[in-house]
Amino acid sequence: MELTVDGHKVFAATGGRDLDPALPLVVLIHGAGMDHSVWSLQARYLAHHGRSVLAVDLPGHGRSGGAALGSIEELADWTARLVEAAGFEQAGLAGHSMGALAALETANRHPGRVRALALLGVAERMPVHPDLLAAAASEDDRAYAGAIAMVIGWGFGTLRGGSAAPGLWQVGTGIQLMRRAPRGVLATDLAACDAWRGAPDVRCPTTLVLGAGDRMTPARSGKALAARIAGSKTVVLQGSGHMMMVEEPDAVTDALRASL
């Protein structure tokens, strides 16, 4: 479906069901350089089990208009406006990586808009190596392709892209997904993650979903963040790296069902 936020078109997948204002809203927020499609399995399950779902393309990503937003704080304020534009007072927010920081910051800045949080592939801090930042911002095609390869190569766990669905190559699919993003989007997203210095001030139920094999946001860093969120719960996926929605889709769906 399409919404309008800040005068720009916003695309969001609804999991195959129309939004129902009588059902609790769940907003699924993707990570750096990605789009709504990373949530395909989870969006469909939640939409067919009693939730209204918006798996959103952030500004400048996927089918959404506007420019990519340059900070986690801007993404948080935009997410609160998205919930309002959809006609809901509150939403459960699930975010992955950069999307997890955006969800967390939304709860910090707009507590009245957030019913519950699920933070996937998240850490207390998410610094990005200067070489990766430079490659992502480079106008040289080879350097930019190298940045994508680094993100995807480090993103998957020890299975190196093996799929629960026979015939699917997760690494290749991830590379193609990131290549679809307009040049500059990945650099903006990574810089936003690198610059974020927020602190959790969360007043809603919060679950962190961490990959035991995550090399980008190690589980120990996620646990450090969890220790700063009163009453939070932590789920560690033993078979997963950073790209957990596709590496361990059933386990992620179970975690979202329980937390949102």
C-alpha positions as CSV (number, residue, x, y, z in Angstrom):
1,M,0.0,0.0,0.0
2,E,1.0,3.6,-0.3
3,L,0.9,6.3,2.4
4,T,2.1,9.9,2.4
5,V,4.5,11.2,5.0
6,D,6.1,14.7,4.8
7,G,4.7,15.1,1.3
8,H,6.4,12.0,-0.1
9,K,5.0,8.7,-1.2
10,V,5.8,5.8,1.2
11,F,5.4,2.2,0.2
12,A,4.7,-0.5,2.8
13,A,3.9,-4.2,2.3
14,T,0.9,-5.3,4.4
15,G,1.5,-9.1,4.4
16,G,-1.3,-9.8,2.0
17,R,-4.1,-8.3,4.2
18,D,-5.5,-4.8,4.3
19,L,-4.9,-2.6,7.3
20,D,-7.6,-3.1,9.9
21,P,-7.9,-0.3,12.5
22,A,-9.4,-2.8,14.9
23,L,-6.2,-4.8,15.0
24,P,-2.9,-3.8,16.7
25,L,-0.4,-2.3,14.2
26,V,3.1,-3.7,13.8
27,V,5.7,-1.7,11.8
28,L,8.7,-3.6,10.5
29,I,11.7,-1.4,9.8
30,H,14.6,-2.7,7.6
31,G,18.3,-2.1,7.9
32,A,20.9,-0.1,6.0
33,G,20.6,-0.2,2.2
34,M,17.7,-2.7,2.3
35,D,13.9,-2.5,1.9
36,H,10.6,-4.1,3.0
37,S,11.3,-7.4,1.3
38,V,13.6,-8.6,4.0
39,W,10.5,-9.0,6.2
40,S,8.4,-11.0,3.7
41,L,7.9,-14.1,5.8
42,Q,7.3,-12.3,9.1
43,A,5.0,-9.7,7.6
44,R,2.8,-12.4,6.0
45,Y,2.6,-14.4,9.2
46,L,1.7,-11.5,11.4
47,A,-0.9,-10.2,9.0
48,H,-2.6,-13.5,9.0
49,H,-2.5,-13.8,12.8
50,G,-4.3,-10.8,14.2
51,R,-2.1,-7.9,13.3
52,S,-2.2,-5.0,10.9
53,V,1.2,-4.8,9.3
54,L,3.4,-2.2,7.6
55,A,6.7,-3.6,6.4
56,V,7.9,-0.2,5.3
57,D,10.4,1.1,2.7
58,L,12.2,4.0,4.5
59,P,12.5,7.3,2.6
60,G,14.7,6.9,-0.4
61,H,14.7,3.1,-0.2
62,G,12.7,0.6,-2.3
63,R,9.5,2.2,-3.6
64,S,9.4,5.1,-1.2
65,G,10.1,8.7,-2.4
66,G,12.2,11.4,-0.8
67,A,15.8,11.3,0.2
68,A,17.4,8.9,2.7
69,L,17.3,10.5,6.1
70,G,20.7,11.3,7.6
71,S,20.4,10.4,11.2
72,I,18.7,7.9,13.5
73,E,16.9,10.7,15.2
74,E,15.3,11.8,11.9
75,L,14.3,8.2,11.2
76,A,12.7,8.0,14.7
77,D,10.6,11.2,14.2
78,W,9.6,10.0,10.7
79,T,8.5,6.6,12.1
80,A,6.2,8.3,14.6
81,R,4.7,10.3,11.8
82,L,4.2,7.1,9.8
83,V,2.2,5.6,12.5
84,E,0.0,8.7,12.6
85,A,-0.3,8.8,8.8
86,A,-1.6,5.1,8.9
87,G,-4.4,6.2,11.2
88,F,-3.1,4.5,14.4
89,E,-2.3,5.9,17.8
90,Q,0.3,3.3,18.6
91,A,2.3,0.5,17.0
92,G,4.6,-2.3,18.0
93,L,7.9,-1.7,16.3
94,A,10.3,-4.3,15.0
95,G,13.6,-3.1,13.6
96,H,16.7,-4.8,12.2
97,S,20.1,-3.3,12.5
98,M,19.8,0.4,11.5
99,G,16.0,-0.2,11.8
100,A,16.4,-1.4,15.4
101,L,18.2,1.8,16.3
102,A,15.4,3.8,14.6
103,A,12.8,1.8,16.6
104,L,14.6,2.2,19.8
105,E,15.0,6.0,19.3
106,T,11.3,6.2,18.4
107,A,10.4,4.7,21.7
108,N,12.8,7.2,23.4
109,R,11.5,10.3,21.6
110,H,7.8,9.3,21.1
111,P,6.9,6.9,23.9
112,G,3.2,7.4,23.3
113,R,3.4,6.0,19.8
114,V,5.2,2.8,20.7
115,R,3.4,-0.2,22.3
116,A,6.2,-2.7,22.3
117,L,9.7,-3.1,20.7
118,A,11.5,-6.0,19.1
119,L,15.1,-5.1,18.3
120,L,17.0,-7.5,15.9
121,G,20.7,-7.5,15.2
122,V,21.3,-4.5,17.5
123,A,24.1,-3.4,19.7
124,E,24.9,-0.8,22.3
125,R,26.9,1.1,19.7
126,M,27.1,0.4,16.0
127,P,30.3,1.9,14.7
128,V,31.2,1.4,11.0
129,H,34.8,1.0,9.9
130,P,36.2,4.1,8.1
131,D,37.2,2.0,5.1
132,L,33.6,0.7,4.7
133,L,32.2,4.2,5.0
134,A,34.6,5.5,2.3
135,A,33.8,2.6,0.0
136,A,30.1,3.1,0.4
137,A,30.4,6.8,-0.4
138,S,32.8,6.2,-3.4
139,E,31.8,7.1,-6.9
140,D,34.1,4.3,-8.1
141,D,32.0,1.3,-9.2
142,R,34.5,-1.3,-7.9
143,A,34.8,0.4,-4.5
144,Y,31.1,0.6,-4.2
145,A,30.6,-3.0,-5.2
146,G,33.2,-3.9,-2.6
147,A,31.2,-2.1,0.1
148,I,28.1,-4.1,-0.7
149,A,30.2,-7.3,-0.7
150,M,31.6,-6.4,2.7
151,V,28.2,-5.8,4.2
152,I,26.6,-8.9,2.9
153,G,29.7,-11.1,3.4
154,W,30.0,-10.1,7.0
155,G,26.2,-10.2,7.5
156,F,25.6,-13.9,7.1
157,G,26.7,-16.4,9.7
158,T,28.7,-19.5,9.5
159,L,26.2,-21.1,7.0
160,R,27.5,-18.5,4.5
161,G,24.1,-17.9,3.0
162,G,22.6,-21.4,3.1
163,S,18.8,-21.2,3.0
164,A,16.0,-23.0,4.8
165,A,14.2,-22.9,1.4
166,P,16.0,-25.2,-1.2
167,G,17.3,-23.4,-4.2
168,L,17.7,-20.0,-2.7
169,W,21.1,-18.4,-2.4
170,Q,20.9,-15.8,0.4
171,V,24.2,-14.1,-0.2
172,G,23.5,-13.5,-3.9
173,T,20.0,-12.3,-3.1
174,G,21.3,-9.9,-0.5
175,I,23.8,-8.4,-3.0
176,Q,21.2,-7.9,-5.6
177,L,18.9,-6.3,-3.1
178,M,21.5,-3.7,-2.0
179,R,22.5,-3.0,-5.7
180,R,18.9,-1.9,-6.2
181,A,19.3,1.0,-3.8
182,P,20.2,4.4,-5.3
183,R,23.8,5.3,-5.0
184,G,24.4,7.2,-1.8
185,V,21.7,5.5,0.2
186,L,24.0,2.9,1.8
187,A,26.6,5.5,2.7
188,T,23.9,7.7,4.3
189,D,22.6,4.8,6.3
190,L,25.9,3.5,7.5
191,A,27.0,7.0,8.5
192,A,23.8,7.4,10.6
193,C,24.5,4.1,12.4
194,D,28.1,5.2,13.0
195,A,27.1,8.6,14.4
196,W,24.3,7.4,16.8
197,R,25.1,8.0,20.4
198,G,21.7,7.6,21.9
199,A,20.8,5.9,25.2
200,P,17.8,3.8,25.9
201,D,14.9,5.5,27.8
202,V,12.3,2.8,27.1
203,R,9.0,2.4,28.9
204,C,7.4,-0.4,26.9
205,P,8.0,-4.2,26.7
206,T,11.2,-4.8,24.8
207,T,12.7,-7.9,23.3
208,L,16.2,-8.2,21.7
209,V,16.8,-10.9,19.1
210,L,20.5,-11.6,18.7
211,G,22.4,-13.9,16.5
212,A,25.0,-16.0,18.2
213,G,27.1,-15.9,15.0
214,D,26.5,-12.2,14.3
215,R,29.9,-10.6,13.3
216,M,28.4,-7.1,12.7
217,T,26.5,-6.6,16.0
218,P,27.9,-9.4,18.2
219,A,25.5,-10.9,20.7
220,R,27.7,-9.7,23.6
221,S,27.1,-6.1,22.5
222,G,23.4,-6.7,22.2
223,K,23.3,-8.1,25.7
224,A,25.1,-5.0,27.0
225,L,22.2,-2.9,25.5
226,A,19.6,-5.2,27.0
227,A,21.2,-4.7,30.4
228,R,20.3,-1.0,30.1
229,I,16.7,-1.6,29.3
230,A,14.7,-2.4,32.4
231,G,12.6,-5.6,32.1
232,S,13.8,-6.4,28.6
233,K,14.0,-10.0,27.3
234,T,16.8,-11.4,25.1
235,V,16.5,-14.2,22.6
236,V,19.7,-15.6,21.2
237,L,19.5,-17.5,17.9
238,Q,22.3,-20.1,17.9
239,G,22.2,-20.8,14.2
240,S,22.1,-17.2,13.0
241,G,24.4,-14.3,11.9
242,H,23.2,-10.7,11.4
243,M,20.7,-11.4,8.6
244,M,18.5,-13.4,10.9
245,M,15.1,-12.7,9.2
246,V,16.2,-14.9,6.3
247,E,18.8,-17.1,8.1
248,E,16.4,-18.2,10.9
249,P,12.9,-17.0,9.6
250,D,10.8,-19.3,11.8
251,A,12.7,-18.4,15.0
252,V,12.4,-14.7,14.2
253,T,8.7,-15.0,13.5
254,D,8.2,-16.8,16.8
255,A,10.1,-14.0,18.6
256,L,8.0,-11.3,17.0
257,R,4.8,-13.2,17.7
258,A,5.7,-13.4,21.4
259,S,6.9,-9.8,21.7
260,L,4.5,-7.8,19.5
